[in-house]
Amino acid sequence: MQTLTQFYTILHKDLLQELRSKEIITAMLVFSLTVVVIFNFVFDPGSAEMRTTAPGILWVAFIFAGNLGLSRAFAREQENSMMQGLLLCPVDRSLLFTAKVIGNILFIGLVEIITLPVMIIFFDLAVGRAWPLLLAILFLGTAGFATVGTIFSAISANTRSREVMLPIMLFPVTVPIILAAIKSTSYLLAGRETADIWPWLRLLIGFDVLYFFVCFLLYEYVVEE
C-alpha cells in the first residue's frame, strides 16, 4: 500500500501540474494537428497515395509531438530544483521512473486520441472494426517511445542544448519501435490479415518489454549522476 501511495502521489503531482499549466499538452496538440493539416494539403483528397502514406504521417506527428512533450517534462523539473526535491524524498528511484513513464504515456495518449479522429476524417481512412487493434498498436508504440524518452529526457535535461540532444539520442534507439508501429498501422489500415500484422506486433511488444526493464534498471544511476 505504501508503494502504491507513493506511486499515486508522484503521478498525481505531474498530472495536477500539467492540468494547471496545460503547457505540455497544448504544445504537443498544436504541433500534431499542424502536421496533419499540412500533409493534408500535400496530397490529393482521397487518393491512393494519401492512404498509403497516412500511417507514416500519423506516427511522424505523434513522435515529434511526443519528443516536444518529453523535453518540456524534465525541463520543468529543473526549475526551482524540483528534481532535487524529488530525489530527496524517501521513494525508490524505480518507482519514480515508472510514475514518470505512465504520466508521459497519458500526455501523449491524450494528444493521440484527439489527433486520430482528425487524421481519419482528413485522410478518409477506413478503420471499420479494427478500432481495438489500432488502439492497441498506438498504446504499444507510445509506451515504448515514452519509456526510452523518459530516461533520455532525464539525461538531456542537465545539458544546455537539451532540445537538440534529446532527439539525437532518442530517435536512433527507438527506430525498431517506430518501424514496427508504422508497419503495423499500415497493414491494419490496408485491410491485411491479423497474421500479417502479428510479426510486427510481436516485435513491438518485445522491444517495449526490453526497453522498459533496461531503463527501469538504469534510471537510478542516471538521476543520481
Backbone as ProteinMPNN parsed JSONL, in Angstrom:
{"seq_chain_A": "MQTLTQFYTILHKDLLQELRSKEIITAMLVFSLTVVVIFNFVFDPGSAEMRTTAPGILWVAFIFAGNLGLSRAFAREQENSMMQGLLLCPVDRSLLFTAKVIGNILFIGLVEIITLPVMIIFFDLAVGRAWPLLLAILFLGTAGFATVGTIFSAISANTRSREVMLPIMLFPVTVPIILAAIKSTSYLLAGRETADIWPWLRLLIGFDVLYFFVCFLLYEYVVEE", "coords_chain_A": {"N_chain_A": [[0.819, -1.204, 0.0], [1.967, 1.224, 0.739], [3.802, 1.597, -1.317], [2.103, 1.865, -3.536], [0.797, 4.19, -2.783], [2.883, 6.067, -2.809], [3.536, 5.935, -5.529], [1.132, 6.86, -6.673], [1.09, 9.439, -5.628], [3.304, 10.731, -6.829], [2.586, 10.527, -9.543], [0.131, 11.863, -9.503], [0.991, 14.39, -8.809], [2.39, 15.208, -11.142], [0.306, 15.122, -13.039], [-1.496, 16.974, -11.973], [0.036, 19.289, -12.023], [0.355, 19.639, -14.776], [-2.308, 19.931, -15.481], [-2.888, 22.39, -14.419], [-1.154, 24.147, -15.762], [-1.193, 23.372, -18.459], [0.772, 23.287, -20.348], [2.426, 21.339, -21.638], [0.648, 19.534, -22.969], [-0.82, 21.276, -24.617], [1.184, 22.299, -26.34], [2.047, 19.927, -27.635], [-0.343, 19.072, -28.833], [-1.026, 21.161, -30.607], [1.176, 21.027, -32.311], [0.985, 18.379, -33.424], [-1.536, 18.461, -34.709], [-1.027, 20.479, -36.536], [0.882, 19.261, -38.205], [-0.703, 17.212, -39.339], [-2.647, 18.719, -40.721], [-1.057, 20.169, -42.55], [0.113, 18.121, -44.151], [-2.211, 17.166, -45.223], [-2.827, 18.937, -47.239], [-0.878, 18.39, -49.039], [-1.282, 16.064, -50.538], [-3.632, 14.749, -52.974], [-7.075, 14.823, -52.143], [-8.473, 11.836, -50.877], [-6.919, 10.184, -52.48], [-4.984, 7.296, -53.538], [-2.322, 7.421, -52.887], [-2.331, 9.142, -50.714], [-3.61, 7.557, -48.745], [-1.759, 5.536, -48.52], [0.515, 6.746, -47.45], [-0.465, 7.697, -45.077], [-0.249, 6.239, -42.502], [2.514, 6.616, -41.899], [2.648, 9.425, -41.75], [0.939, 9.841, -39.629], [2.35, 8.695, -37.451], [4.65, 10.221, -37.535], [3.653, 12.683, -36.712], [2.877, 12.013, -34.075], [5.301, 11.116, -32.913], [7.117, 13.301, -33.097], [5.654, 15.238, -31.75], [5.496, 13.967, -29.284], [8.21, 13.959, -28.596], [8.578, 16.688, -28.223], [6.956, 17.086, -25.967], [8.242, 15.427, -24.076], [10.728, 16.674, -23.766], [9.972, 19.055, -22.546], [8.851, 18.128, -20.202], [10.869, 17.215, -18.355], [12.444, 19.441, -18.346], [10.904, 21.21, -16.972], [11.03, 20.083, -14.465], [13.539, 20.84, -13.658], [13.332, 23.441, -12.908], [13.419, 25.613, -10.17], [14.705, 23.672, -8.703], [13.205, 21.305, -8.505], [13.546, 18.629, -9.216], [15.671, 17.821, -7.614], [14.399, 17.973, -5.17], [12.547, 15.869, -5.436], [14.304, 13.702, -5.536], [15.295, 13.732, -2.983], [13.238, 12.752, -1.525], [11.947, 9.948, 0.345], [11.691, 7.739, -1.618], [11.674, 5.008, -3.821], [13.862, 4.939, -6.606], [13.198, 3.589, -8.95], [10.457, 3.497, -8.771], [9.831, 6.152, -9.068], [10.642, 6.464, -11.723], [8.79, 4.777, -13.054], [6.354, 6.083, -12.515], [6.812, 8.484, -13.876], [6.979, 7.545, -16.507], [4.383, 6.513, -16.929], [2.931, 8.881, -16.661], [3.905, 10.338, -18.892], [3.008, 8.661, -20.946], [0.247, 8.993, -20.66], [-0.042, 11.731, -21.277], [0.882, 11.854, -23.98], [-0.876, 9.991, -25.059], [-3.362, 11.261, -24.744], [-3.132, 13.343, -26.585], [-2.983, 11.807, -28.909], [-5.532, 10.631, -28.971], [-7.122, 12.821, -29.558], [-6.021, 13.715, -31.964], [-6.176, 11.536, -33.744], [-8.956, 11.037, -34.714], [-9.244, 13.385, -36.274], [-7.261, 12.98, -38.166], [-8.276, 10.677, -39.448], [-10.613, 11.66, -40.612], [-9.666, 13.745, -42.313], [-7.92, 12.337, -44.035], [-9.505, 10.394, -45.025], [-9.713, 7.682, -44.064], [-10.361, 4.21, -43.725], [-11.322, 2.556, -41.035], [-13.124, 0.824, -39.779], [-13.993, -2.161, -38.169], [-11.621, -2.424, -36.924], [-10.811, -0.888, -34.825], [-10.173, -1.615, -32.022], [-7.698, -3.023, -32.332], [-6.157, -1.081, -33.599], [-6.003, 0.893, -31.601], [-4.602, -0.596, -29.719], [-2.124, -0.883, -31.015], [-1.333, 1.797, -31.101], [-1.075, 2.272, -28.354], [1.009, 0.475, -27.629], [3.138, 1.397, -29.226], [3.369, 4.014, -28.253], [3.957, 3.514, -25.547], [6.499, 2.255, -25.638], [8.033, 4.296, -26.842], [7.71, 6.395, -24.976], [8.885, 5.262, -22.733], [11.67, 4.961, -23.338], [12.106, 7.625, -23.97], [11.705, 8.903, -21.541], [13.924, 8.293, -19.892], [16.017, 9.298, -21.453], [15.313, 11.965, -21.641], [15.705, 12.697, -19.036], [18.464, 12.532, -18.939], [19.271, 14.441, -20.86], [18.239, 16.74, -19.763], [19.982, 18.037, -18.114], [21.758, 19.284, -19.735], [22.885, 22.056, -21.769], [21.821, 22.352, -24.331], [19.322, 20.881, -24.475], [16.993, 20.555, -26.01], [17.98, 19.878, -28.455], [19.691, 17.723, -27.964], [18.044, 15.673, -26.987], [16.334, 14.546, -29.154], [18.466, 13.642, -30.777], [19.644, 11.594, -29.272], [17.423, 10.007, -28.767], [15.892, 9.209, -31.118], [17.52, 7.391, -32.79], [17.645, 5.11, -31.102], [15.006, 4.368, -30.762], [14.195, 3.491, -33.228], [13.482, 0.725, -33.949], [10.991, 0.511, -32.6], [9.472, 2.592, -33.738], [9.473, 1.811, -36.443], [8.177, -0.729, -36.305], [5.688, 0.09, -35.302], [4.728, 1.78, -37.346], [4.624, -0.013, -39.538], [2.78, -1.923, -38.558], [0.474, -0.33, -38.253], [0.148, 0.466, -40.909], [-0.348, -1.977, -42.272], [-2.7, -2.684, -40.989], [-4.529, -0.603, -41.665], [-4.57, -1.037, -44.342], [-6.095, -3.231, -44.577], [-5.057, -5.772, -44.19], [-4.571, -9.211, -43.146], [-4.724, -10.436, -39.742], [-2.675, -12.191, -39.232], [-0.614, -11.239, -40.82], [-0.029, -8.87, -39.577], [0.749, -9.583, -37.04], [3.581, -10.434, -36.715], [4.953, -7.92, -36.692], [3.688, -6.722, -34.535], [4.52, -8.437, -32.524], [7.256, -7.906, -32.542], [7.145, -5.248, -31.707], [6.053, -5.473, -29.113], [8.082, -6.988, -27.913], [10.343, -5.229, -27.968], [9.296, -3.174, -26.405], [9.067, -4.391, -23.855], [11.767, -5.095, -23.426], [13.093, -2.557, -23.494], [11.811, -1.296, -21.368], [12.612, -2.739, -19.047], [15.396, -2.429, -19.15], [15.692, 0.388, -19.002], [14.383, 0.768, -16.592], [16.163, -0.395, -14.787], [18.407, 1.204, -15.143], [17.719, 3.794, -14.529], [18.01, 4.77, -11.908], [20.787, 5.174, -11.648], [21.153, 7.085, -13.591], [19.704, 9.405, -12.721], [20.978, 9.878, -10.312], [23.536, 10.572, -11.09]], "CA_chain_A": [[0.0, 0.0, 0.0], [2.839, 2.395, 0.775], [4.363, 1.755, -2.665], [1.043, 2.401, -4.39], [0.556, 5.575, -2.364], [3.984, 6.879, -3.333], [3.374, 5.99, -6.982], [-0.001, 7.735, -6.97], [1.449, 10.816, -5.26], [4.173, 11.282, -7.879], [1.792, 10.652, -10.776], [-0.871, 12.908, -9.279], [1.702, 15.676, -8.851], [2.644, 15.546, -12.541], [-0.965, 15.378, -13.715], [-2.057, 18.221, -11.454], [0.882, 20.378, -12.52], [0.02, 19.841, -16.187], [-3.683, 20.416, -15.548], [-2.887, 23.817, -14.097], [-0.426, 24.948, -16.753], [-1.55, 22.906, -19.816], [1.901, 23.672, -21.195], [2.917, 20.228, -22.446], [-0.408, 19.008, -23.841], [-1.14, 22.292, -25.633], [2.258, 22.339, -27.336], [2.018, 18.692, -28.414], [-1.565, 19.014, -29.631], [-0.902, 22.118, -31.703], [2.174, 20.513, -33.256], [0.486, 17.204, -34.137], [-2.606, 18.882, -35.61], [-0.402, 21.238, -37.628], [1.475, 18.282, -39.124], [-1.788, 16.55, -40.067], [-3.268, 19.676, -41.643], [-0.106, 20.489, -43.625], [0.207, 16.989, -45.068], [-3.498, 17.012, -45.889], [-2.808, 19.756, -48.442], [0.182, 17.93, -49.936], [-1.8, 15.03, -51.424], [-4.995, 14.914, -53.452], [-8.019, 14.198, -51.215], [-8.986, 10.52, -51.235], [-6.038, 9.466, -53.399], [-4.346, 6.095, -53.003], [-1.043, 7.856, -52.321], [-2.598, 9.69, -49.382], [-3.89, 6.46, -47.827], [-0.531, 4.761, -48.338], [1.448, 7.484, -46.588], [-1.146, 8.142, -43.853], [0.34, 5.711, -41.259], [3.78, 7.285, -41.618], [2.356, 10.797, -41.33], [0.336, 9.756, -38.298], [3.378, 8.456, -36.445], [5.531, 11.395, -37.523], [3.001, 13.678, -35.853], [2.909, 11.566, -32.686], [6.675, 11.003, -32.422], [7.705, 14.623, -32.905], [4.906, 15.887, -30.667], [5.94, 13.332, -28.047], [9.551, 14.473, -28.299], [8.397, 18.035, -27.681], [6.429, 16.956, -24.614], [9.255, 14.842, -23.2], [11.756, 17.675, -23.47], [9.417, 20.026, -21.618], [8.504, 17.491, -18.933], [12.001, 17.234, -17.434], [12.926, 20.819, -18.222], [10.106, 21.806, -15.913], [11.508, 19.555, -13.192], [14.774, 21.518, -13.284], [13.01, 24.752, -12.368], [13.336, 25.691, -8.699], [15.313, 22.448, -8.143], [12.161, 20.349, -8.16], [14.072, 17.272, -9.347], [16.45, 17.54, -6.403], [13.421, 17.714, -4.117], [12.022, 14.512, -5.619], [15.341, 12.727, -5.202], [15.459, 13.72, -1.527], [12.106, 12.047, -0.915], [12.231, 8.519, 0.594], [10.963, 6.978, -2.64], [12.552, 4.228, -4.681], [14.061, 5.606, -7.895], [12.465, 2.861, -9.975], [9.061, 3.913, -8.656], [9.798, 7.481, -9.682], [10.708, 6.255, -13.169], [7.517, 4.212, -13.526], [5.334, 7.137, -12.472], [7.118, 9.42, -14.961], [6.623, 6.893, -17.765], [2.919, 6.475, -17.023], [2.487, 10.25, -16.911], [4.205, 10.683, -20.286], [2.094, 7.891, -21.794], [-1.072, 9.633, -20.588], [0.013, 13.002, -22.017], [0.949, 11.565, -25.413], [-2.109, 9.302, -25.425], [-4.442, 12.241, -24.872], [-2.921, 14.011, -27.871], [-3.329, 10.838, -29.952], [-6.985, 10.46, -29.004], [-7.695, 13.992, -30.217], [-5.5, 13.845, -33.32], [-6.538, 10.402, -34.591], [-10.18, 11.272, -35.494], [-8.988, 14.426, -37.273], [-6.497, 12.314, -39.223], [-9.169, 9.765, -40.171], [-11.537, 12.465, -41.42], [-8.927, 14.454, -43.353], [-7.301, 11.417, -44.978], [-10.544, 9.461, -45.478], [-9.234, 6.342, -43.757], [-11.4, 3.247, -43.352], [-10.87, 1.749, -39.899], [-14.102, -0.236, -39.612], [-13.987, -2.87, -36.882], [-10.226, -2.59, -36.49], [-10.513, 0.106, -33.79], [-9.433, -2.132, -30.855], [-6.308, -3.34, -32.69], [-5.472, 0.19, -33.86], [-5.712, 1.498, -30.295], [-3.541, -1.4, -29.094], [-0.864, -0.512, -31.673], [-0.989, 3.133, -30.623], [-0.617, 2.167, -26.966], [2.313, -0.192, -27.579], [4.136, 2.315, -29.771], [3.532, 5.135, -27.323], [4.6, 3.029, -24.322], [7.928, 2.075, -25.891], [8.656, 5.596, -27.079], [7.722, 7.154, -23.723], [9.829, 4.622, -21.808], [13.029, 5.389, -23.693], [12.143, 9.082, -23.914], [11.782, 9.363, -20.147], [15.294, 8.229, -19.375], [16.864, 10.2, -22.241], [14.993, 13.343, -21.276], [16.373, 12.928, -17.75], [19.883, 12.754, -19.23], [19.468, 15.693, -21.613], [17.738, 17.893, -19.008], [21.111, 18.718, -17.462], [22.612, 19.877, -20.753], [22.425, 23.372, -22.22], [21.054, 22.208, -25.568], [18.516, 19.68, -24.272], [16.027, 20.397, -27.094], [18.697, 19.255, -29.573], [20.284, 16.466, -27.538], [17.043, 14.627, -26.778], [16.052, 13.773, -30.382], [19.683, 12.99, -31.277], [19.805, 10.349, -28.53], [16.194, 9.213, -28.699], [15.401, 8.646, -32.375], [18.214, 6.163, -33.23], [17.338, 3.972, -30.233], [13.599, 3.983, -30.911], [13.902, 3.109, -34.621], [12.677, -0.508, -34.041], [9.617, 0.765, -32.154], [8.807, 3.421, -34.741], [9.287, 0.985, -37.635], [7.137, -1.728, -36.041], [4.405, 0.784, -35.147], [4.29, 2.243, -38.67], [4.269, -1.175, -40.34], [1.543, -2.489, -38.02], [-0.621, 0.573, -38.605], [-0.016, 0.428, -42.357], [-1.007, -3.231, -42.623], [-4.057, -2.663, -40.451], [-5.357, 0.292, -42.463], [-4.663, -1.609, -45.683], [-7.015, -4.36, -44.539], [-4.342, -7.049, -44.181], [-4.971, -10.162, -42.121], [-4.023, -10.323, -38.462], [-1.45, -12.991, -39.32], [0.423, -10.405, -41.411], [0.288, -7.795, -38.63], [1.265, -10.128, -35.794], [5.044, -10.355, -36.553], [5.349, -6.562, -36.308], [3.201, -6.522, -33.166], [5.404, -9.193, -31.641], [8.485, -7.115, -32.452], [6.835, -4.06, -30.915], [5.915, -5.897, -27.713], [9.405, -7.405, -27.436], [11.181, -4.061, -27.691], [8.698, -2.464, -25.271], [9.464, -5.081, -22.619], [13.22, -4.972, -23.284], [13.445, -1.182, -23.154], [11.308, -0.929, -20.039], [13.44, -3.324, -17.993], [16.723, -1.807, -19.193], [15.559, 1.76, -18.476], [13.992, 0.615, -15.194], [17.363, -0.687, -14.009], [19.415, 2.249, -15.305], [17.217, 5.122, -14.173], [18.581, 5.198, -10.624], [22.141, 5.683, -11.878], [21.045, 8.277, -14.417], [19.292, 10.569, -11.932], [21.975, 10.133, -9.273], [24.637, 11.285, -11.73]], "C_chain_A": [[0.861, 1.267, 0.0], [3.432, 2.674, -0.606], [3.33, 2.361, -3.607], [0.747, 3.857, -4.049], [1.637, 6.504, -2.903], [3.877, 7.044, -4.851], [2.256, 6.958, -7.358], [0.346, 9.201, -6.677], [2.309, 11.471, -6.338], [3.396, 11.517, -9.161], [0.769, 11.776, -10.649], [-0.227, 14.291, -9.327], [1.938, 16.134, -10.288], [1.356, 15.898, -13.282], [-1.575, 16.701, -13.265], [-1.274, 19.423, -11.949], [0.558, 20.684, -13.98], [-1.402, 20.368, -16.344], [-3.763, 21.911, -15.276], [-2.229, 24.662, -15.176], [-0.852, 24.648, -18.191], [-0.437, 23.215, -20.824], [2.294, 22.556, -22.144], [1.865, 19.769, -23.45], [-0.744, 19.997, -24.946], [-0.091, 22.329, -26.724], [2.229, 21.104, -28.228], [0.815, 18.648, -29.338], [-1.495, 19.952, -30.826], [0.069, 21.6, -32.756], [1.611, 19.366, -34.079], [-0.625, 17.574, -35.108], [-2.054, 19.689, -36.785], [0.208, 20.316, -38.666], [0.398, 17.621, -39.976], [-2.401, 17.485, -41.104], [-2.346, 19.989, -42.818], [-0.026, 19.351, -44.639], [-1.114, 16.734, -45.794], [-3.549, 17.805, -47.198], [-1.743, 19.316, -49.443], [-0.37, 16.958, -50.978], [-3.229, 15.36, -51.866], [-5.956, 14.188, -52.512], [-8.533, 12.856, -51.738], [-8.106, 9.711, -52.155], [-5.415, 8.258, -52.709], [-3.01, 6.439, -52.347], [-1.231, 8.411, -50.917], [-2.827, 8.571, -48.372], [-2.642, 5.638, -47.544], [0.419, 5.443, -47.354], [0.834, 7.897, -45.25], [-0.551, 7.553, -42.577], [1.658, 6.373, -40.893], [3.575, 8.701, -41.126], [1.794, 10.815, -39.915], [1.405, 9.595, -37.221], [4.427, 9.554, -36.413], [4.962, 12.467, -36.603], [3.118, 13.286, -34.381], [4.326, 11.562, -32.118], [7.28, 12.378, -32.153], [6.961, 15.414, -31.827], [5.302, 15.298, -29.32], [7.321, 13.789, -27.631], [9.478, 15.867, -27.688], [7.909, 17.987, -26.241], [7.447, 16.408, -23.637], [10.33, 15.85, -22.816], [11.255, 18.706, -22.465], [9.15, 19.425, -20.247], [9.653, 17.565, -17.934], [12.631, 18.608, -17.332], [12.169, 21.529, -17.106], [10.555, 21.331, -14.532], [12.789, 20.251, -12.726], [14.524, 22.893, -12.673], [12.833, 24.674, -10.853], [13.825, 24.412, -8.018], [14.275, 21.414, -7.717], [12.663, 18.911, -8.257], [14.891, 16.888, -8.137], [15.517, 17.256, -5.223], [12.833, 16.319, -4.21], [13.045, 13.463, -5.201], [15.592, 12.651, -3.701], [14.33, 12.99, -0.813], [12.465, 10.569, -0.716], [11.417, 7.618, -0.334], [11.969, 6.245, -3.499], [12.643, 4.878, -6.058], [13.308, 4.904, -9.026], [10.98, 3.202, -9.956], [8.867, 5.291, -9.273], [9.816, 7.369, -11.205], [9.384, 5.748, -13.726], [6.424, 5.263, -13.548], [5.546, 8.147, -13.596], [6.714, 8.837, -16.314], [5.112, 6.888, -17.956], [2.375, 7.866, -17.315], [2.733, 10.672, -18.354], [3.309, 9.929, -21.257], [0.712, 8.529, -21.808], [-1.095, 10.935, -21.379], [0.006, 12.756, -23.528], [-0.334, 10.889, -25.886], [-3.285, 10.247, -25.588], [-4.343, 12.99, -26.197], [-3.311, 13.084, -29.019], [-4.844, 10.664, -30.081], [-7.662, 11.623, -29.721], [-7.281, 14.062, -31.688], [-6.005, 12.753, -34.253], [-7.854, 10.608, -35.349], [-10.018, 12.34, -36.569], [-8.243, 13.824, -38.458], [-7.402, 11.422, -40.069], [-10.118, 10.533, -41.082], [-10.807, 13.121, -42.589], [-8.401, 13.512, -44.435], [-8.262, 10.331, -45.466], [-10.105, 8.004, -45.288], [-10.392, 5.458, -43.301], [-10.856, 2.343, -42.247], [-11.813, 0.581, -39.659], [-14.09, -0.835, -38.221], [-12.587, -3.045, -36.317], [-9.836, -1.615, -35.389], [-9.742, -0.465, -32.6], [-7.959, -2.425, -31.168], [-5.514, -2.067, -32.97], [-5.1, 0.88, -32.555], [-4.614, 0.733, -29.564], [-2.183, -1.066, -29.692], [-0.408, 0.858, -31.199], [-0.443, 3.082, -29.201], [0.774, 1.558, -26.887], [3.414, 0.715, -28.115], [4.422, 3.474, -28.842], [4.27, 4.709, -26.062], [6.1, 2.862, -24.517], [8.648, 3.394, -26.08], [8.759, 6.405, -25.794], [8.715, 6.574, -22.725], [11.259, 5.08, -22.086], [13.156, 6.906, -23.577], [12.272, 9.615, -22.502], [13.205, 9.359, -19.634], [16.232, 9.152, -20.147], [16.565, 11.661, -21.936], [15.585, 13.693, -19.925], [17.856, 13.207, -17.956], [20.095, 14.125, -19.868], [19.024, 16.927, -20.836], [18.858, 18.687, -18.365], [22.082, 19.341, -18.457], [22.032, 21.212, -21.207], [21.517, 23.27, -23.44], [20.167, 20.971, -25.494], [17.501, 19.463, -25.385], [16.658, 19.718, -28.3], [19.2, 17.869, -29.187], [19.251, 15.355, -27.416], [16.715, 13.877, -28.065], [17.269, 13.06, -30.948], [19.896, 11.651, -30.573], [18.608, 9.426, -28.686], [15.852, 8.507, -30.001], [16.167, 7.406, -32.844], [17.846, 4.933, -32.399], [15.913, 3.472, -30.461], [13.221, 3.617, -32.344], [13.112, 1.798, -34.701], [11.226, -0.299, -33.63], [8.848, 1.558, -33.199], [8.507, 2.601, -35.993], [8.163, -0.031, -37.442], [5.764, -1.078, -35.92], [3.859, 1.233, -36.498], [3.845, 1.067, -39.526], [2.959, -1.804, -39.868], [0.34, -1.646, -38.402], [-0.902, 0.528, -40.101], [-0.747, -0.832, -42.803], [-2.458, -3.243, -42.159], [-4.975, -1.811, -41.312], [-5.506, -0.196, -43.903], [-5.59, -2.82, -45.735], [-6.348, -5.713, -44.548], [-4.836, -7.92, -43.032], [-4.144, -9.971, -40.85], [-2.719, -11.102, -38.471], [-0.305, -12.195, -39.935], [0.884, -9.311, -40.444], [1.028, -8.334, -37.411], [2.792, -10.103, -35.674], [5.539, -8.981, -36.142], [4.872, -6.238, -34.9], [4.105, -7.234, -32.166], [6.736, -8.472, -31.454], [8.282, -5.89, -31.569], [6.737, -4.395, -29.434], [7.283, -6.274, -27.133], [10.304, -6.231, -27.092], [10.612, -3.228, -26.546], [9.152, -3.07, -23.949], [10.968, -4.919, -22.37], [13.622, -3.571, -22.828], [12.982, -0.812, -21.75], [12.224, -1.474, -18.942], [14.84, -2.715, -17.978], [16.676, -0.403, -18.596], [15.194, 1.746, -17.0], [15.213, 0.41, -14.305], [18.375, 0.453, -14.047], [18.988, 3.596, -14.753], [17.841, 5.639, -12.877], [19.968, 5.796, -10.809], [22.128, 6.97, -12.704], [20.721, 9.504, -13.568], [20.277, 10.89, -10.83], [23.159, 10.9, -9.847], [24.242, 12.707, -12.083]], "O_chain_A": [[0.528, 2.255, -0.654], [3.553, 3.828, -1.02], [3.643, 3.263, -4.385], [0.475, 4.663, -4.939], [1.342, 7.594, -3.394], [4.093, 8.129, -5.39], [2.419, 7.779, -8.26], [-0.07, 10.096, -7.413], [2.078, 12.62, -6.715], [3.522, 12.566, -9.792], [0.57, 12.549, -11.586], [-0.825, 15.246, -9.824], [1.717, 17.299, -10.619], [1.318, 16.855, -14.056], [-2.106, 17.457, -14.078], [-1.856, 20.462, -12.259], [0.493, 21.847, -14.375], [-1.672, 21.164, -17.243], [-4.606, 22.61, -15.838], [-2.689, 25.764, -15.473], [-0.875, 25.541, -19.038], [-0.699, 23.381, -22.016], [2.477, 22.798, -23.337], [2.153, 19.632, -24.639], [-0.932, 19.598, -26.096], [-0.427, 22.384, -27.907], [2.37, 21.218, -29.445], [0.929, 18.236, -30.492], [-1.868, 19.574, -31.937], [-0.186, 21.721, -33.954], [1.738, 19.367, -35.303], [-0.659, 17.055, -36.224], [-2.562, 19.589, -37.902], [0.075, 20.551, -39.867], [0.558, 17.481, -41.189], [-2.646, 17.079, -42.24], [-2.802, 20.067, -43.959], [-0.088, 19.587, -45.846], [-1.12, 16.142, -46.873], [-4.222, 17.405, -48.148], [-1.708, 19.811, -50.569], [0.012, 17.006, -52.147], [-3.932, 16.14, -51.224], [-5.686, 13.052, -52.119], [-8.97, 12.748, -52.884], [-8.512, 8.631, -52.583], [-5.327, 8.194, -51.483], [-2.619, 5.813, -51.362], [-0.402, 8.186, -50.035], [-2.298, 8.623, -47.262], [-2.486, 5.103, -46.446], [1.047, 4.783, -46.526], [1.544, 8.396, -44.377], [-0.355, 8.304, -41.621], [1.907, 6.662, -39.723], [4.246, 9.14, -40.191], [2.127, 11.683, -39.109], [1.369, 10.28, -36.199], [5.034, 9.797, -35.37], [5.686, 13.079, -35.818], [3.423, 14.128, -33.536], [4.535, 11.959, -30.972], [7.885, 12.598, -31.104], [7.575, 16.174, -31.078], [5.431, 16.022, -28.332], [7.58, 13.987, -26.444], [10.216, 16.189, -26.757], [8.38, 18.744, -25.392], [7.52, 16.862, -22.495], [10.787, 15.874, -21.674], [12.022, 19.18, -21.627], [9.212, 20.128, -19.239], [9.439, 17.94, -16.781], [13.287, 18.915, -16.336], [12.735, 22.351, -16.385], [10.473, 22.073, -13.553], [13.093, 20.252, -11.533], [15.395, 23.446, -12.002], [12.175, 23.77, -10.337], [13.415, 24.101, -6.9], [14.438, 20.735, -6.704], [12.253, 18.061, -7.467], [14.818, 15.749, -7.675], [15.809, 16.406, -4.381], [12.638, 15.654, -3.193], [12.695, 12.456, -4.586], [16.051, 11.625, -3.199], [14.45, 12.648, 0.363], [13.206, 10.0, -1.518], [10.57, 6.842, 0.111], [13.004, 6.802, -3.864], [11.636, 5.316, -6.613], [12.835, 5.557, -9.956], [10.322, 3.197, -10.996], [7.854, 5.556, -9.921], [9.096, 8.09, -11.895], [8.911, 6.234, -14.753], [5.646, 5.328, -14.501], [4.582, 8.615, -14.203], [6.174, 9.544, -17.165], [4.62, 7.224, -19.033], [1.46, 8.018, -18.124], [1.871, 11.295, -18.974], [2.892, 10.481, -22.275], [0.073, 8.598, -22.858], [-2.068, 11.214, -22.08], [-0.77, 13.367, -24.262], [-0.826, 11.174, -26.978], [-4.117, 10.055, -26.475], [-5.355, 13.24, -26.851], [-3.907, 13.532, -29.999], [-5.366, 10.562, -31.191], [-8.662, 11.431, -30.413], [-8.083, 14.421, -32.55], [-6.239, 13.012, -35.434], [-7.874, 10.37, -36.556], [-10.586, 12.22, -37.655], [-8.554, 14.119, -39.612], [-7.291, 11.424, -41.295], [-10.395, 10.1, -42.2], [-11.274, 13.061, -43.727], [-8.432, 13.849, -45.619], [-7.87, 9.451, -46.233], [-10.123, 7.206, -46.225], [-11.286, 5.905, -42.583], [-10.027, 1.469, -42.502], [-11.367, -0.529, -39.369], [-14.167, -0.122, -37.221], [-12.402, -3.751, -35.325], [-8.658, -1.516, -35.047], [-8.746, 0.131, -32.189], [-7.078, -2.114, -30.366], [-4.336, -1.979, -32.623], [-3.991, 1.397, -32.423], [-3.791, 1.331, -28.871], [-1.193, -0.974, -28.966], [0.775, 1.06, -30.926], [0.531, 3.761, -28.878], [1.63, 2.063, -26.161], [4.496, 0.796, -27.533], [5.573, 3.871, -28.662], [5.114, 5.449, -25.557], [6.889, 3.276, -23.667], [9.739, 3.596, -25.549], [9.787, 7.035, -25.543], [9.322, 7.316, -21.953], [11.966, 5.53, -21.184], [14.187, 7.415, -23.139], [12.88, 10.662, -22.285], [13.645, 10.323, -19.007], [17.147, 9.73, -19.56], [17.464, 12.501, -21.97], [15.933, 14.848, -19.679], [18.444, 14.017, -17.24], [20.985, 14.876, -19.467], [19.386, 18.046, -21.201], [18.703, 19.879, -18.098], [23.12, 19.871, -18.06], [20.838, 21.466, -21.051], [20.55, 24.023, -23.562], [20.251, 20.101, -26.361], [17.166, 18.319, -25.691], [15.968, 19.061, -29.08], [19.143, 16.941, -29.994], [19.558, 14.2, -27.715], [16.809, 12.65, -28.072], [17.135, 11.987, -31.537], [20.289, 10.675, -31.212], [18.76, 8.206, -28.733], [15.55, 7.313, -29.987], [15.532, 6.438, -33.264], [17.748, 3.83, -32.939], [15.654, 2.272, -30.36], [12.038, 3.448, -32.641], [12.141, 1.741, -35.456], [10.323, -0.867, -34.244], [7.702, 1.233, -33.511], [7.408, 2.686, -36.542], [7.3, -0.181, -38.307], [4.775, -1.64, -36.389], [2.667, 1.087, -36.768], [2.801, 1.136, -40.174], [2.12, -2.177, -40.688], [-0.689, -2.173, -38.823], [-2.061, 0.547, -40.516], [-1.665, -0.762, -43.621], [-3.337, -3.75, -42.856], [-6.077, -2.239, -41.656], [-6.448, 0.182, -44.599], [-5.842, -3.37, -46.808], [-6.988, -6.712, -44.876], [-5.438, -7.433, -42.076], [-3.039, -9.431, -40.872], [-1.762, -10.721, -37.797], [0.857, -12.442, -39.612], [2.037, -8.88, -40.484], [1.842, -7.628, -36.815], [3.283, -9.771, -34.595], [6.455, -8.878, -35.326], [5.57, -5.555, -34.15], [4.414, -6.701, -31.101], [7.281, -8.431, -30.351], [9.154, -5.541, -30.774], [7.28, -3.676, -28.595], [7.6, -5.92, -25.997], [10.956, -6.229, -26.048], [11.377, -2.632, -25.787], [9.568, -2.355, -23.037], [11.391, -4.642, -21.247], [14.4, -3.419, -21.886], [13.679, -0.098, -21.029], [12.574, -0.749, -18.011], [15.41, -2.505, -16.908], [17.524, -0.045, -17.777], [15.639, 2.606, -16.24], [15.294, 0.965, -13.209], [19.122, 0.649, -13.088], [19.835, 4.462, -14.531], [18.163, 6.823, -12.772], [20.293, 6.814, -10.197], [22.987, 7.836, -12.535], [21.39, 10.531, -13.683], [20.409, 12.05, -10.442], [23.723, 11.77, -9.183], [25.051, 13.455, -12.631]]}, "name": "protein", "num_of_chains": 1, "seq": "MQTLTQFYTILHKDLLQELRSKEIITAMLVFSLTVVVIFNFVFDPGSAEMRTTAPGILWVAFIFAGNLGLSRAFAREQENSMMQGLLLCPVDRSLLFTAKVIGNILFIGLVEIITLPVMIIFFDLAVGRAWPLLLAILFLGTAGFATVGTIFSAISANTRSREVMLPIMLFPVTVPIILAAIKSTSYLLAGRETADIWPWLRLLIGFDVLYFFVCFLLYEYVVEE"}
